Amino acid sequence: MSQAVGPWERRNRRVAYENDWIAVYDDLVVQPDGAPGVYGVVHPKFLAVGVVALDVNDTVLLVGQHRYTLDLFTWSVPGGGVPFDDDPLEGAQRELAEETGASATTWRELARFTLSNSITDGRGIIFLATGLSPGEPHRDGTELGMEIRRVPFDEALRLVDSGEIHDVFTQVGLLAADRHLRERGSAKEPT
């Protein structure tokens, strides 16, 4: 059964690959120019959430771990996948506690975005968390060896500029937080 997808027509969709985290769709399509084609879509089964956790000293919490996909140790803001039927904020709160042990009294949504939207329908939400309290992390088996780094916010921005922080999710979060902080003055007084 054909389905209109904007100026495209999807003639058929089959699951080419699937696991607990993603499905890869193989779609037979009619392109906007009328020519037949194929389109592959990577479909994450979870909403991505991230947290820019900022304390009263304008220090941001970063987590570092080896990323299998890149075969590289990277730094990023805490985050993870949240089931689509869960509240994204509650999921972000869980991820912050799981990865860093921290909790926060004030939360603000900073940005919603898509990632690599030519090949995936993945979506993300990033939050700013202030009024931090420390705690003990309770990581899952994929997060063993994760490190926590407290970095002055301005230094985190420099790490983005230098390319040391290259994770788009983290870049979006830090730049959105920077815009928010400039609008209100600093992280010292939560909004």
C-alpha positions as CSV (number, residue, x, y, z in Angstrom):
1,M,0.0,0.0,0.0
2,S,1.5,3.3,-1.0
3,Q,1.8,6.2,1.4
4,A,2.5,9.8,0.8
5,V,5.5,11.2,2.7
6,G,5.6,14.8,1.8
7,P,6.6,15.0,-1.9
8,W,7.8,11.3,-1.8
9,E,5.7,8.2,-2.2
10,R,6.5,5.2,-0.1
11,R,5.6,2.0,-2.0
12,N,6.9,-0.5,0.4
13,R,8.7,-0.7,3.8
14,R,10.5,-3.7,5.2
15,V,12.7,-4.1,8.2
16,A,16.2,-4.8,7.0
17,Y,17.7,-5.1,10.4
18,E,16.4,-4.8,14.0
19,N,17.7,-5.1,17.6
20,D,16.6,-3.7,21.0
21,W,17.8,-0.2,20.1
22,I,17.2,0.4,16.4
23,A,15.3,-0.7,13.3
24,V,16.7,-0.1,9.8
25,Y,13.9,0.3,7.2
26,D,14.5,-0.4,3.6
27,D,11.8,1.6,1.7
28,L,10.9,1.4,-2.0
29,V,10.0,5.0,-2.9
30,V,9.0,7.2,-5.8
31,Q,11.2,10.3,-5.5
32,P,9.9,13.8,-5.8
33,D,11.1,13.9,-9.5
34,G,8.9,10.8,-10.2
35,A,11.8,8.3,-10.5
36,P,11.8,5.1,-8.5
37,G,14.3,4.8,-5.7
38,V,15.2,3.3,-2.4
39,Y,15.6,4.9,0.9
40,G,17.2,3.5,4.1
41,V,16.1,4.9,7.4
42,V,17.7,4.2,10.7
43,H,15.0,4.4,13.3
44,P,16.1,4.6,17.0
45,K,13.6,3.0,19.3
46,F,14.2,5.6,22.0
47,L,14.1,9.4,22.3
48,A,17.6,10.8,23.0
49,V,17.8,13.0,26.0
50,G,20.8,14.9,27.4
51,V,21.6,17.1,30.3
52,V,23.8,20.2,30.6
53,A,24.3,19.9,34.4
54,L,25.7,23.2,35.7
55,D,26.6,24.1,39.3
56,V,26.6,27.5,41.0
57,N,30.3,27.9,40.1
58,D,29.4,27.6,36.4
59,T,31.0,24.2,36.2
60,V,29.5,21.7,33.9
61,L,29.5,17.9,34.4
62,L,30.8,15.9,31.5
63,V,31.0,12.1,31.2
64,G,33.7,10.3,29.3
65,Q,33.6,6.8,27.9
66,H,34.8,4.7,25.0
67,R,32.3,4.7,22.2
68,Y,32.1,1.4,20.4
69,T,30.9,3.0,17.1
70,L,33.9,5.3,16.8
71,D,36.4,3.1,18.7
72,L,37.3,6.3,20.5
73,F,37.1,7.7,24.1
74,T,34.9,10.8,24.0
75,W,33.5,13.5,26.4
76,S,29.8,14.4,26.4
77,V,27.0,15.7,28.5
78,P,25.1,12.9,30.5
79,G,22.3,11.4,28.4
80,G,20.8,8.4,26.9
81,G,17.7,6.9,25.4
82,V,14.2,7.2,26.9
83,P,11.1,5.2,25.8
84,F,8.9,7.4,23.6
85,D,5.9,6.9,26.0
86,D,8.0,8.1,29.0
87,D,8.2,11.7,30.1
88,P,11.4,13.1,28.5
89,L,12.2,15.2,31.6
90,E,11.9,12.2,33.9
91,G,14.2,10.3,31.6
92,A,16.8,13.0,31.6
93,Q,16.6,13.1,35.4
94,R,17.2,9.3,35.5
95,E,20.1,9.6,33.1
96,L,21.8,12.3,35.1
97,A,21.5,10.3,38.3
98,E,22.6,7.0,36.6
99,E,25.7,8.4,35.0
100,T,26.9,11.0,37.5
101,G,24.9,10.4,40.7
102,A,23.8,14.1,40.7
103,S,20.3,15.4,41.0
104,A,19.0,18.9,40.3
105,T,16.3,21.2,41.7
106,T,15.8,23.3,38.6
107,W,15.2,22.0,35.0
108,R,14.7,23.8,31.8
109,E,14.3,22.5,28.3
110,L,17.0,24.0,26.1
111,A,16.5,22.5,22.6
112,R,14.8,19.9,20.5
113,F,16.5,18.6,17.4
114,T,17.0,15.9,14.9
115,L,20.3,14.2,14.1
116,S,21.6,13.2,10.6
117,N,18.1,13.7,9.3
118,S,19.0,12.4,5.8
119,I,19.5,8.9,7.2
120,T,17.7,8.7,10.5
121,D,14.4,9.8,12.1
122,G,16.1,10.1,15.5
123,R,15.1,13.0,17.7
124,G,16.6,14.5,20.8
125,I,15.8,16.9,23.7
126,I,18.4,18.5,25.8
127,F,17.8,20.1,29.3
128,L,19.7,22.5,31.5
129,A,19.9,21.2,35.1
130,T,20.9,23.6,38.0
131,G,20.8,23.4,41.7
132,L,22.9,20.3,41.7
133,S,23.3,17.8,44.6
134,P,25.9,15.1,44.4
135,G,25.2,11.4,44.7
136,E,26.5,8.0,43.7
137,P,26.2,6.9,40.0
138,H,24.4,3.6,39.3
139,R,25.5,2.8,35.8
140,D,24.5,-0.1,33.6
141,G,26.9,-2.6,32.1
142,T,27.6,-0.5,29.0
143,E,28.8,2.4,31.1
144,L,31.5,0.6,33.2
145,G,34.7,2.7,33.0
146,M,32.7,5.9,32.5
147,E,34.6,8.9,33.9
148,I,33.1,12.2,35.3
149,R,34.8,15.5,34.6
150,R,33.9,18.9,36.1
151,V,34.9,21.6,33.7
152,P,34.4,25.4,33.9
153,F,31.6,26.2,31.4
154,D,33.8,28.6,29.4
155,E,36.4,25.7,29.1
156,A,33.7,23.3,27.9
157,L,32.9,25.9,25.1
158,R,36.6,26.0,24.2
159,L,36.6,22.2,24.0
160,V,33.7,22.5,21.5
161,D,35.6,25.2,19.5
162,S,38.8,23.1,19.4
163,G,37.0,19.9,18.3
164,E,37.9,18.0,21.5
165,I,34.1,17.8,22.1
166,H,32.8,16.7,18.8
167,D,29.5,15.0,19.8
168,V,26.7,17.0,18.2
169,F,24.3,16.4,21.0
170,T,26.8,17.9,23.5
171,Q,27.7,20.8,21.2
172,V,24.0,21.7,20.8
173,G,23.4,21.5,24.5
174,L,26.4,23.6,25.5
175,L,25.7,26.2,22.8
176,A,22.0,26.4,23.8
177,A,23.0,26.7,27.4
178,D,25.5,29.4,26.6
179,R,22.7,31.4,24.8
180,H,20.4,30.9,27.8
181,L,23.1,31.9,30.3
182,R,24.0,35.1,28.4
183,E,20.3,36.0,28.4
184,R,20.0,35.8,32.1
185,G,23.6,36.6,33.3
186,S,25.1,33.4,34.8
187,A,24.2,30.0,36.3
188,K,24.4,31.3,39.8
189,E,20.6,32.1,40.0
190,P,18.5,29.3,38.6
191,T,15.4,30.2,36.5
